[in-house]
Amino acid sequence: MSGRSDDALATLLLSNHLTETVAKPLGPKGFWTLVARVGSPASLLGLDEDELRRVVGDLELAGRVSALLEASTQLAFALERFESQGFTVLTPFDDTYPVRLKERLREQAPPVLFAAGPVELLSREAIGIVGSRNVSESGAAVAEDAARVAATAGMAVVSGGARGVDQRSMAGAYQAGGVVVGYLADALERRVRTPDTRRVIGEGMVCLATPFKPSAGFSAAGAMARNKLIYAAARTTLVVATDEGTGGTWEGAVEALRHRYGHVTVWRGDGEGPGNAALIERGAHPLESLDELTHVDDSSVSHDESPAQISLLP
C-alpha cells in the first residue's frame, strides 16, 4: 500500500472489503463517527489495544478497531492483486475522490470506493438520470434524449447501471459521444468481465464504481445506499418515471429531497410515471423541456460541513 497517506491506509483497514476480517468493517456512519472522535484515522495506527481504548473511549469499538488494523499484511496483498487487474481504490483522503460526495453526503460519504475506468470521470460535472426498471418505451426515449442533451453540453451522465432507465440513459450518452459514470449496487468484478464493458472502459468513456465489496451481488439495501451517490454526484438528477410511494426510484428521490443529498428534477410529459407529480409536491423541480436540463440551478443544495467532515475537507 505504498504511496498512500497514513489516513488513506487507516481508512482502507477500517473499511476493509477486500479480505476476510475477524471484526465487521466500519460503514460510513461508524467510520465518520470514529473520525469525529479521534480527529484522524492515521492517529490510530501503531496503537495497542489499551491505547486505543483511551483514544476511542469505547471498549467494544476499540477491540473492533484493533482487530481491523491488524489485517494490514493481508490487505496489502489483496490490494496489490485487485489493482493489478486494472481496478482503482479511493478513499476520501485521496485527491481523486469525488469532492461532491464529501460535500453533500457528509457522514454518509463512503469511506472506500472501488472503481474501474478513468477515475477523473467521477469528478466531472454531471447530470444524473434515474427511473423505473420497467419503464415504458416513451419513458426510455426521454432517458436517452436527456443523456444526449447532457453529452452535447459536455457533461457526464451518472446513473446506477440497472435495467430500464439507467441502462438506456447510459447507452444514450455513450452513443452521443459523452462519458458515463455508473454507481453500481451489484458486483463490479462481474460487470467488467463482459467484452462490451471492457471496451468502453478501455476507451476512457466509462467509469464504474461501487462502495461495496467488488464481488458482492445485488441487494435492495445496497441499491438504496447506492442511490444517494448518484444524487450527490450530479448537478441535478432527472427522475424520468417513478411509482408513487413504493420502489427504489421513489425511495431514492424522497431520501435525496429529505436529506438534501442533491438537486432532484422530475420529468413531466410523455413517459412520466404515476409518482412524478407527487415528487414535485415534495419539493422536486419540474421539467417539461429537456433543453432546460443542463441549466438547472442546484445552489439550493446545502454543502455545509458536519463535525465529522471538518477534519476531512482540505
Secondary structure in CASP SS format (residue, H / E / C, confidence):
PFRMAT SS
TARGET T0000
AUTHOR 0000-0000-0000
METHOD secondary structure of the structure
MODEL  1
M C 1.00
S C 1.00
G C 1.00
R C 1.00
S C 1.00
D H 1.00
D H 1.00
A H 1.00
L H 1.00
A H 1.00
T H 1.00
L H 1.00
L H 1.00
L H 1.00
S C 1.00
N C 1.00
H C 1.00
L C 1.00
T C 1.00
E C 1.00
T C 1.00
V C 1.00
A C 1.00
K C 1.00
P C 1.00
L C 1.00
G C 1.00
P H 1.00
K H 1.00
G H 1.00
F H 1.00
W H 1.00
T H 1.00
L H 1.00
V H 1.00
A H 1.00
R H 1.00
V H 1.00
G C 1.00
S C 1.00
P H 1.00
A H 1.00
S H 1.00
L H 1.00
L C 1.00
G C 1.00
L C 1.00
D C 1.00
E H 1.00
D H 1.00
E H 1.00
L H 1.00
R H 1.00
R H 1.00
V H 1.00
V H 1.00
G C 1.00
D C 1.00
L H 1.00
E H 1.00
L H 1.00
A H 1.00
G H 1.00
R H 1.00
V H 1.00
S H 1.00
A H 1.00
L H 1.00
L H 1.00
E C 1.00
A C 1.00
S H 1.00
T H 1.00
Q H 1.00
L H 1.00
A H 1.00
F H 1.00
A H 1.00
L H 1.00
E H 1.00
R H 1.00
F H 1.00
E H 1.00
S H 1.00
Q C 1.00
G C 1.00
F E 1.00
T E 1.00
V E 1.00
L E 1.00
T C 1.00
P C 1.00
F C 1.00
D C 1.00
D C 1.00
T C 1.00
Y C 1.00
P C 1.00
V H 1.00
R H 1.00
L H 1.00
K H 1.00
E H 1.00
R H 1.00
L H 1.00
R H 1.00
E H 1.00
Q H 1.00
A C 1.00
P C 1.00
P C 1.00
V C 1.00
L E 1.00
F E 1.00
A E 1.00
A E 1.00
G C 1.00
P C 1.00
V H 1.00
E H 1.00
L H 1.00
L H 1.00
S H 1.00
R C 1.00
E C 1.00
A E 1.00
I E 1.00
G E 1.00
I E 1.00
V E 1.00
G C 1.00
S C 1.00
R C 1.00
N C 1.00
V C 1.00
S C 1.00
E H 1.00
S H 1.00
G H 1.00
A H 1.00
A H 1.00
V H 1.00
A H 1.00
E H 1.00
D H 1.00
A H 1.00
A H 1.00
R H 1.00
V H 1.00
A H 1.00
A H 1.00
T H 1.00
A C 1.00
G C 1.00
M C 1.00
A E 1.00
V E 1.00
V E 1.00
S E 1.00
G C 1.00
G C 1.00
A C 1.00
R C 1.00
G C 1.00
V H 1.00
D H 1.00
Q H 1.00
R H 1.00
S H 1.00
M H 1.00
A H 1.00
G H 1.00
A H 1.00
Y H 1.00
Q H 1.00
A C 1.00
G C 1.00
G C 1.00
V C 1.00
V E 1.00
V E 1.00
G E 1.00
Y E 1.00
L C 1.00
A C 1.00
D C 1.00
A C 1.00
L H 1.00
E H 1.00
R H 1.00
R H 1.00
V C 1.00
R C 1.00
T C 1.00
P H 1.00
D H 1.00
T H 1.00
R H 1.00
R H 1.00
V H 1.00
I H 1.00
G H 1.00
E C 1.00
G C 1.00
M C 1.00
V E 1.00
C E 1.00
L E 1.00
A E 1.00
T E 1.00
P C 1.00
F C 1.00
K C 1.00
P C 1.00
S C 1.00
A C 1.00
G C 1.00
F C 1.00
S C 1.00
A H 1.00
A H 1.00
G H 1.00
A H 1.00
M H 1.00
A H 1.00
R H 1.00
N H 1.00
K H 1.00
L H 1.00
I H 1.00
Y H 1.00
A H 1.00
A H 1.00
A C 1.00
R C 1.00
T E 1.00
T E 1.00
L E 1.00
V E 1.00
V C 1.00
A C 1.00
T C 1.00
D C 1.00
E C 1.00
G C 1.00
T C 1.00
G C 1.00
G H 1.00
T H 1.00
W H 1.00
E H 1.00
G H 1.00
A H 1.00
V H 1.00
E H 1.00
A H 1.00
L H 1.00
R H 1.00
H H 1.00
R C 1.00
Y C 1.00
G C 1.00
H C 1.00
V E 1.00
T E 1.00
V E 1.00
W E 1.00
R C 1.00
G C 1.00
D C 1.00
G C 1.00
E C 1.00
G C 1.00
P C 1.00
G C 1.00
N H 1.00
A H 1.00
A H 1.00
L H 1.00
I H 1.00
E H 1.00
R C 1.00
G C 1.00
A C 1.00
H E 1.00
P E 1.00
L E 1.00
E C 1.00
S C 1.00
L H 1.00
D H 1.00
E H 1.00
L H 1.00
T H 1.00
H H 1.00
V C 1.00
D C 1.00
D C 1.00
S C 1.00
S C 1.00
V C 1.00
S C 1.00
H C 1.00
D C 1.00
E C 1.00
S C 1.00
P H 1.00
A H 1.00
Q H 1.00
I C 1.00
S C 1.00
L C 1.00
L C 1.00
P C 1.00
END
